[in-house]
Amino acid sequence: MSKFDHTEIDDVIHGRLRLGIMAYLSTVSPAPFVELKAKVNATDGNLSTHLSKLEEAEYVRIEKTFAGKKPLTLVHLTKQGRAAWIAYLNRIQTLLNAAE
């Protein structure tokens, strides 16, 4: 792999909203859906769409439960998701270093 190879960037993570989701979940996991929505400044539908992409890649796991009688959706960063996040950050760092 050459130092400057942008084709190795994980397209699942690289979208702006998915990048924000992964960054937040790397520090707070699980995160309640409503908290995550506020942190990444997304609508319910937009966040759901992007979480579905991350879930298909097995980077996140969605847990639907209840807090008392209120529904509660928790978003977990999976082990595979954490590994993909670290690989993504390393790839970006390699590109930055190659640009020097």
Secondary structure, DSSP 8 states (H G I E B T S, - for coil): --SS-GGGS-HHHHSHHHHHHHHHHTTSSSEEHHHHHHHHT--HHHHHHHHHHHHHTTSEEEEEEEETTEEEEEEEE-HHHHHHHHHHHHHHHHHHHHT-
